[in-house]
Amino acid sequence: MFKMKLIITSLIFSFGSVYCLAQNNNAKSIDVLKTETAAAIQSNYDSYKNIALSIWDYAELGYKETKSSSLLQNTLTANGFTVTSGVAGMPTAFIATYGSGSPVIGILAEYDALPGLSQDISATKSPIENKPNGHGCGHNLFGTGSVAAGIAIKNLLASGDLKGTIKVYGCPAEEGGSGKVYMVREGLFNDVDVVLHWHASDNNAVTYTSALANKSAKFRFYGVASHASVAPEKGRSALDGVEALNYMTNMMREHIPQEARVHYVITNGGKAPNVVPEFAEVYYYVRHPDKATAVAIFDRIVKAAEGAALGTETKMDYEIIGGTHDLLINKTLAINMQSNLEKVGGVTYTTEEIAFANTIQSGFTGIIPPINTAGKILPLQIESALGSTDVGDVSYVVPTVGVNTATWVPGTIAHSWQAVACGGTDIGIKGMMVASKTMALTAIDLFTNPELIKKAKEEFILSKGDYYYRALLGDRKPALNYRD
């Protein structure tokens, strides 16, 4: 069992610029810039590891990521960025900017954890006492790796090897809070030419598949409390309203497109069996590859909720919590990022890490990928879209490209204790460094090749068509307390 023993005396540090101003007007070649940039990121492995593991330890939920966001902001400030915090009405959101003029390249960073996924850094299930949350989607790595890429590009801008502007977007509450949607709605990406992002995974592959559009809400039922045995006839159960809604929704599953996903959790079902619940709440997600279909299915659930309230003589209201678009794929950018991912290469395990991986995999069922797939790069390929992300909204306002890297043992599923464990080890850090290097190398191509950006924008316009972007969550303010 691995035990986490970190003594971090200082996490605010400044990376010296690896690059010198070109002398005698002899600019460095792109290959040299890329080689040196990858080496510069790797040379700060331990510093970035400390940051990622600190955020892993904080494990803060969406819109509550105070320490995680501050650590990333302070790191960027110490490295010469101008940081604007609290953007788009979200206290833990920020934009860090360096440079001036065009092109403007954005990099997304996430850092929220998930509830109920407490786990130690060990290869067997081992929750940490009094620590209920965990980074089951690898956002501790996501945020740190993006900051590392941003700093690497900043150093190139500072040395004069590149010209333009780099922006790192601190994006809170990706897990259900739709943080980026509010940033898009505020126009914070309007001056950006291309946005780069990445995500933790169990393999190395450029994102070449869309995402499911998603609309979520909390349905709240209000009844009349009463003694459940002495005077049940005087009560009206709010929990009955929730259960009636869930029953009708489950019947509805037979009559919605097979690509749809509907799931829920009862967040409040009453406090005692002998008290008729006067309040109950259920939290719903609706997903589908087509945003209009996702909205239509959600509207049917609203009607079911109204019927449930009518039938149980309760009252109902609902609060939209999140809503995200599908993801527009940009082939031009994907091809370029693929070449850079292949240049960087995958993840190599030590003997100890192989033993750790074997233990992790011993609990898996079904087909288990070989451990050495962490070192391989998958070709560009379209697969079924199963997840959702608020990066989708960004992709509808600016050309966007992303990459997944092997931060988890092959075969690991997101939102699992195994993912939490891997994200706190060098297995996770190695995958994070692959992502950081890949984004930085792709950014170098964007800064030095205007034709690449032009072609990406032309493809973006064709892909978007005449669709006018509207946030699926409407005009509501950020749901800052959605995890309460």
N, C-alpha and C positions, 0 to 999 in steps of 0.2 A: 504494500500500500504506500502510495506516495503521500507525503505530508507536506503541506505548504509552509515553508519557513522563510519569510521574506523580511528583511530589515532594510527599509528604504529610507535613507537619511535625507535625500533630496530628490524630488522628481521634477523640479524646474531646472532645466538645463538648456544650454545653447550649443547647437552644433556649429562648429566652424565651417565656413564655406570650403568645400573641397576644390572648388574651381578658382582659377586665377583669370583675370581679364586677358583676353587674347592679345598677345604681343605681336607687334609688327603687322597688325591687321590680318593675321593668319588665323581664321576661325577654326575651331576644332571640327572634325568630321562628325557626322551624326553617330557613327558607330563608336567613336571614341567617347562622345558625350554619354551614350547609353551604357557603355562599359564602366565608365567612371561613376555614373549615377547609381548603377546597381551596386557597385562596390561601396559607395558612400552610405547607402541605406544599410547594407550588411554590416558595415563597421560600427553602426550604432545599435546592433542587435540587442545588447544587454539593456541599454537605456529604454528602448521601445518595449522590451519584454517586461521591464518593471512597470511601465505605464499600463500595459495590457493586463497584467496580473493584479494591479491595484484596482482597476475597473472591474475585473472579475470578482475581486473580493468585496467591492462595494455592492455589486448586484442590485442596483437601484431600478425601480420600476418606472414605466413611462411617465414623463413630466415630473418625476421626482429625482431625476439624475443630477442632483446638485453637485455632488463631489466629482462625479465622472466628467460632467461638462466643464467644471472649473479646472480640472486637471488638464484637459485637452486645450482649453482656452489659454491657460497660463503657459503651457508648452509652446503654443503658437506665438503668443506675445513675446516670450523670451527669445524666439527665433526671428523676430523682426516683423511679424504680421500685425496689422491693425485689426483689432477684434471688436465687433459690435455684438453685444449680447442682448438676450431678451427679445429677439426679433419676432415679428408676426404674432405677438401676444403670448409667446411661450417663454417663460423665464429661463429654461435650460437650453434654448435654441441660440445659435450664434452664426455669424459669418466672419471669417478671418480672411483678410485681403492683403496681397502684396503685389507691387508693380503698378503699371499704368498702361493704358492704351490697349490695342488689340494685338492678338486675339485674347479673349477672356475664357479661360478654362476653369470649370468648376469640378470639385471633388466632393462627394457626399460622405459623411461620417455618421455612424449610429452608435449608441451606447446604452440602450435600455435593456433590462433583464426581464425574465419571465417569472410570474408567481408560481409557487409550488414545485420548484425544481431545485431544491437544495441538494448539493452534492459536493463531497470532498474531492480532492485530486487523487483519485484512486481508481483502479480498474474494476472494482466491485461496487455495487450500490451502497453508498455510505453518506446519508444526509448529515449536514452540519447542524448541530443543536442550536436553536434560537436564530437560525438564518434560513428563512423560508424561500428565498428567491435564488435564482441561478441563471447564468448566461447560456441558456439552452439553444440560442440561435447565433451565438458567437459574436455578439455586438461589441463585446469588450475588445475583440480583435479587429472588427470592422472599423471602429472609431480610431483606434491607434494606427492601424495600417494606412488609413486615409491621411491622417496627419503626417505620417512619415513620408508619404508620397508628396504631399503638399510642401513640406520642408525641403525635400530634395529639389523640387522645381523652383522653389524660392531661391535656393542657393545658385541655381543656374541663371536666374534673372538678376540676382545681385552681382554675379561675376560678369555679366554682359554676354554670356553665351546664348541666352535667349532674350527675347523682347516680348512684352505683353503683360498680362495680369493673371494671377492664380488666385482662386477663391476656394476656401475649404468651408463647407456648410455643415455646421453641427446640427444634426437632425434628431430631435427627441421622439420618443413614443412611436416607433415604427410598429411595434407589436400592438395593433388595434387602435392606436391613438391617432394615426394618420397625420403625423407631424408635418411631413413634407407638403401635404395638401394645403395647409395654411400658408406655407412659404410660397407655393406656387400662386395661390389666390392673392397674395400680397404683391405679386409681381417681382419677387426677389431673384428670379432667374431671367428676367427680360433682357438683360444686357450680356448674357452668357452665350458663347458660341457653341460649346460642347460640354456635356457633363459626363464625368467618369464615376463609376461606383464598383463595388465588389460585394461578395458575401461569403461567409464561411460555408464549407461543404465537406463532402467526403471524397471529392475528386477535383480535377483541374480542368475547367472548361469555360470558354467564353459564353456568356449568356446569348443564346440564339433561339430562345423560346419565350413566348409571351407569358403573361401572368393572368390570374383570374381577377376580374373586377369584383369588388367586395363592398357590401353595404351592411352596416351593423347598427344595432340599437338595443337599448334596455327597455323592456316592456314592464310597466309597473301597474299592479292591480291593488285596488283599495276596497276593503270589505268592512264588516262590522264584527268586532271582537265579542266573544261570549264564552261562557263555560261550555266546553265541548261535550260534557255529560249532563249537567244539570239543566242547561237551557240551549241545546244545539239549534232549536228552531229560531232563536233570536239572532243567531250569528249568520254572517255571509262571508264565506271563506275566500280570501284573496288568493290563497294557494290553489283553490279549485279553479280560479280563473287562469292561473299559470298552467295548471295541468290540462285544462280544456284546450288552451292554445297549443300546447305541445302535442296533444293527441291529434288535433286537426292538422297540424303541420306534418306530423309523421304520416298521416293518411295522404297528405298532399304530395309526398315524395314520389308516389307512383305516377303522378301526373305532371311532372316537371321534366325538362330535358335531362338526359342522363349525365351530361357534363356538369350539371349544377351541384353545388355543395351547400347544405344547410346544417348548421350545428348550433347547439345552445348549451348553456349551463344555468341552473337555478342559483342565483346569487343570494336570494333571501326567500326562505320557505316558511318562515314563522320561527317562533322561539321555544314553544312547548307544545307537546301533543294535546294537552288538556285545555288549551286556549285556541279558539277559532282564530286563525291568523287574519288580522286586519290589514296587513301589508305583505305583499310578495313581489318578487322581481325575477325576471329571466332575461338573460343576455344572449342575443341572437347574432349570428353571422350568416350572410347569404352571399354565395359566390357563383360566378359563371364567366366563361371566356368573353362573352359579349356584355358590355356595360349596361345596355338597354334591357337585356334579358334579366340581368341581376336585379335591376331596379324593379322590373315587372314582378318578379318572384317576391321581392321584399314587400311590394304593395299588396300582394295576395296574403302575406302573413299579417300585415296590418289589419286587413279585413277579418281574418281569422281571430285576431286579438279582440276586435270589436265584437264579434259574435260570441267569443268566450265571456266577455264582460256581460253581455246581454243575457246569456244563458245562466250565469251564476249570480246575477243581480249584484254585480260589483261594478266599480268604475275603473277605467283604464286610461293611462296616457303612456306615451313613449318618448324617449330621447334618442335622437340620432347620435351615435358615438363616433362612428368613422365611415369613410367611404373612399375607395380608391379605384382608379382606372386600371384597365389592362395595360400591358407594357408594349410600346411600339419598338420593334427591333429595327436597328439601323445596320444593314448588311455592310455598308461601306466601312463603318467604324468597327464592326465585328471582325471583318477580315484583317484589318490593321492590328487590332488588339490580339487576335490569334497569333499573328507572326511574332508579336512581342512576348506573349506567353510562352511560345515555343522556344524563344531565345532565352528566357529566364529558366525554364525547366521546372520540374515538380519537386516533391519532398522526398528526402532520403532519411530513413530511420536508423538509429543506432541499435545495437544489440538489445539494450535495455528497453528501447521504445518498441521493438518488435515483440518482446515478451509482454509488455503492457498491452499492445494491440491484440495479441493472441488471447489474452484474458478477456479483454473487452468483447472480442468477437465470439467467445465461447457462449455468450448469452444470446446471440442472434439466432434467428430462425430463417428458413428459406435459403435462397442462393446468396452466398457470402462472397464478396469480391476478394481477390487476393490482396494481401497487404501491400505488395509492390505496386499496385495501381495508384498509390499516392504519389509515385514518382513519374507517372505517365501523364501526357497531355491528350485529352480527348479531341477529336476533330469537331469542326462546326457541325451541329446536328440539331434538327427540330424534334422536340419531344412533346408529350402532352403537358399542358400547363396545369399545375395542381396547386401552387401557392399563390399568395397575393402579396403585393408590396406597394407602398405609397411612392416608390420610384416611378410607378406607372404614370402618375400625374405629372411628374417632371418630364417624362418622355413625350408628353403631349404638348409641351411648350418649348422644348429645346432638344436637339439631337443628343441621344444618350446611349452609352454602351457600358456593359459591366462584365465582370468575370467572377467565377467561383473558384476557390482554391481549396486544396485538401488540408483543412485545419483539423479534421476529425478522422479517426480510424475508418478506413473503407468499410462501408456497410452501415455506418452510424446514421441514424435518422435525426433530423432537427427536432428541437423541443423534447429532448430526452436527457436523462441523467448522464448517459454516455457522452453526449455532446458537451454538457457542462464540464465533465471531467477532462476531456481532451482539450477544451479551451483554456484550461489552467496549466497546461504542460507545454514543453517545448515542441510537441507535435503540433499544437495549435499555433505557436509562435512562428514556426518554420513556414506553415501555410500562409500566415499573415504576411510574412516577408515576401513570399512569391507574389501575393496580390499587390503589395506596395510597389515592388519593382515593376510589375507589369503595367500598372497605372502610370507610373512615372515615365516609363519608356514610351507608352502611348502618347502621353502628354508632350513629350519631346517631338514626336512626329507631328502633332497638331500645331505646335508653336513654330515649327520649321517648314511646314508644307501647307500653304494657304489653299492649295487645290484640294487637299483632303477635306478640309472644313467645308469648302464650297460644295463638293460632291455630296458630303453628308447632309448638308442643309437642303440640297435639291431632293435627295431621297426622302428626307423628313417631310417636306412639303407634299410630296406625292403620297406618302403613307398616311398622313393626317387627312388629306383630302379637304372637303369643305366642312369638316367637323369643327364646331365652335366649342372650345373647352368650357365646361362648367363643372365645378366641384360637386361630386355626388353627395356630399354631406351638407350641401346648401350653404347658407350664410351664417351658420352657428359659429360661436366662438370656440377656441380650442377646449376640448373636454379635459381640463386639467386634473379633474378628480375622478376620471373614469376607472381607476384602479381601486378606489375606495369602496 
